[in-house]
């Protein structure tokens, strides 16, 4: 078990969110969209210019920018 | 029974608009909420003796104060107290959709949950125990398929029962979400304090106020401070205490903990046998396989360009026939008026002012409808979200947001939108600076009203490559708008970026009804403008171009000249007819030049000769400030006045192509100026309203006009050097 930032996850990699370290508007938005502790995610792909990143969450797709993904810590299996 | 008010609420993409259309059909009116420009959609429902007004609240993920939409939805529910709130949730995305439901439940309002797209959920191998869900939530839950209308009658019966008081509103004693020991205790304390003073007790439940304060909801806190500053201070102190404690002990924020617990609560419910997955939850569906191609690193952008380009091809080739049909009708109408009425001011006003003016605009309705139809397909299918996803990296370079793409596209990023709804679409942008930058640059796009001018001049001067030129001018409008945004974000609008986090909804086949309503709504806005503002302006301009007319001495001079040539030539001969026609044209040209508009246009030539515009173009461009499509009708009026036979079938384009004052270079210069100069005054009014100050609106008028003038002058002068 290892914890890394969401930005550094590879395509098709799975993991579980352990922390969303941001308050204010960005934090609220991230949480409103369902990215909270304990949520399982999988990286679905990235936009043509590598940013934003698209991820799979509970059978649906969300996208966020790399610099927003930085605030999200994910536990991954190795 | 008097009409009940029902409010529809739900996540974007949960099928809210589809349900609204299914319930109200064509009986809809669109307006704005007072003070803000979030669209307010209202419609009438009537079935089996149950009559209701249905309000389609803006789609939201939450009821925090994240965006204007959320604040509008929340205020509507709290202030207007609808008889029932119908919360539509996507069955295939239950967990995230229930997040909003939880917050609605906490508001203790009469709630009915519409579980939409149960068919999709079933296809995905999900079994949902609807009765159990209703039991745990404490409110009625009705499975529906909004697209086909399945279950909608049952839903409305349930809403009706609730209105009639046959179903009790949610029982919050049974359903209280725990936010962890620390927060719960603080909430208990705060709720007592709020209850004691009856703080805002007509509007919100006490516990809800406490939760929002702990969540640090700025708008609600402001409201509380305004209502009872002393109590507000004590409440905020409690909230701060628990926030400090949480940060020290758990390294987290109260709002994060509250969100975690809400999702925990939802998970807890769903785990109790409400939902069973038969397949892996994250397995890929058709929509995801489509995305593998449509958002592919290389194929994605190419397909996007191809899709946008084919929209031009389709709209232009398919609209050609109906456009010429409408033109023929107006020509016939002008001919009728000409043969019925005797010469005089009334006839001149009807033909030159009313028929030519309005006809010139309505002639483009088929084209605009087709364009709107194509945009509606992109919007309703979910493809536009992919465009935002693919474009964000680029938009960010210019200090904008991926969501800006919507405002740009609505304004005419795919030529044929309108800057007015485009300016309003900037509402979805949270950061004031990105919003302002979008607001000030979207009018550069080629809106539907500029299309007639583009079509006219391109048709007259660059007829061989119509679609190519249209495409090139659309690309140019993007480049100019984006560069302008960058310049604004580096100078007057410096600041940090806004969150991007958004959903890529599954692809869906748009419903025909939805497409038609979408297309009609937008086309109707355009037609209404033609019938009101443009008709009025057309008549005013006709008057400006007719009065004060020639002085008696000058008119006498023309009479004498006619008499002179009549003596010289044999009556009825071809040579005489030709001479007389020339004299008539000269007299009419002089009349126009002598009119109010002519004088302004002539005066402006002192500056506009730099970009190759003569006075008639100046008059038309002046008219274009009122509404861009007026440029065409004014040119029509200006040129048809110099002509003897109003029944002549030669179109305005041909006339311009033959005119000595015009050339492809002048046309190019005029096109550039027209694309980028001051937005029409309706847009300017909207910018003032959105920006909250007239200074920004005036700024928009001046910076764009100056820019357009420099650009067209540059192109014209350089073109002349190279001998075009």
HADDOCK unambig.tbl for C-alpha pairs under 7 A between the chains (distance, minus, plus):
assign (segid A and resid 23 and name CA) (segid B and resid 253 and name CA) 6.85 0.50 0.50
assign (segid A and resid 25 and name CA) (segid B and resid 66 and name CA) 6.52 0.50 0.50
assign (segid A and resid 26 and name CA) (segid B and resid 499 and name CA) 5.46 0.50 0.50
assign (segid A and resid 30 and name CA) (segid B and resid 501 and name CA) 6.54 0.50 0.50
assign (segid A and resid 31 and name CA) (segid B and resid 259 and name CA) 6.39 0.50 0.50
assign (segid A and resid 32 and name CA) (segid B and resid 61 and name CA) 6.27 0.50 0.50
assign (segid A and resid 32 and name CA) (segid B and resid 62 and name CA) 6.15 0.50 0.50
assign (segid A and resid 33 and name CA) (segid B and resid 61 and name CA) 6.87 0.50 0.50
assign (segid A and resid 33 and name CA) (segid B and resid 96 and name CA) 6.85 0.50 0.50
assign (segid A and resid 34 and name CA) (segid B and resid 96 and name CA) 5.80 0.50 0.50
assign (segid A and resid 36 and name CA) (segid B and resid 260 and name CA) 5.82 0.50 0.50
assign (segid A and resid 37 and name CA) (segid B and resid 260 and name CA) 6.46 0.50 0.50
assign (segid A and resid 47 and name CA) (segid B and resid 295 and name CA) 6.73 0.50 0.50
assign (segid A and resid 47 and name CA) (segid B and resid 297 and name CA) 6.66 0.50 0.50
assign (segid A and resid 47 and name CA) (segid B and resid 389 and name CA) 6.55 0.50 0.50
assign (segid A and resid 47 and name CA) (segid B and resid 390 and name CA) 5.38 0.50 0.50
assign (segid A and resid 48 and name CA) (segid B and resid 296 and name CA) 6.56 0.50 0.50
assign (segid A and resid 48 and name CA) (segid B and resid 297 and name CA) 4.02 0.50 0.50
assign (segid A and resid 48 and name CA) (segid B and resid 298 and name CA) 6.83 0.50 0.50
assign (segid A and resid 48 and name CA) (segid B and resid 390 and name CA) 6.28 0.50 0.50
assign (segid A and resid 49 and name CA) (segid B and resid 393 and name CA) 6.58 0.50 0.50
assign (segid A and resid 51 and name CA) (segid B and resid 393 and name CA) 6.15 0.50 0.50
assign (segid A and resid 52 and name CA) (segid B and resid 389 and name CA) 6.79 0.50 0.50
assign (segid A and resid 56 and name CA) (segid B and resid 282 and name CA) 6.70 0.50 0.50
assign (segid A and resid 58 and name CA) (segid B and resid 281 and name CA) 6.24 0.50 0.50
assign (segid A and resid 58 and name CA) (segid B and resid 282 and name CA) 6.33 0.50 0.50
assign (segid A and resid 59 and name CA) (segid B and resid 281 and name CA) 5.23 0.50 0.50
assign (segid A and resid 59 and name CA) (segid B and resid 282 and name CA) 4.48 0.50 0.50
assign (segid A and resid 60 and name CA) (segid B and resid 93 and name CA) 6.96 0.50 0.50
assign (segid A and resid 61 and name CA) (segid B and resid 503 and name CA) 6.03 0.50 0.50
assign (segid A and resid 61 and name CA) (segid B and resid 504 and name CA) 5.40 0.50 0.50
assign (segid A and resid 61 and name CA) (segid B and resid 505 and name CA) 6.95 0.50 0.50
assign (segid A and resid 62 and name CA) (segid B and resid 502 and name CA) 5.74 0.50 0.50
assign (segid A and resid 62 and name CA) (segid B and resid 503 and name CA) 4.43 0.50 0.50
assign (segid A and resid 62 and name CA) (segid B and resid 504 and name CA) 5.76 0.50 0.50
assign (segid A and resid 63 and name CA) (segid B and resid 501 and name CA) 5.63 0.50 0.50
assign (segid A and resid 63 and name CA) (segid B and resid 502 and name CA) 5.47 0.50 0.50
assign (segid A and resid 63 and name CA) (segid B and resid 503 and name CA) 6.12 0.50 0.50
assign (segid A and resid 64 and name CA) (segid B and resid 500 and name CA) 5.72 0.50 0.50
assign (segid A and resid 64 and name CA) (segid B and resid 501 and name CA) 4.39 0.50 0.50
assign (segid A and resid 64 and name CA) (segid B and resid 502 and name CA) 6.63 0.50 0.50
assign (segid A and resid 65 and name CA) (segid B and resid 500 and name CA) 6.39 0.50 0.50
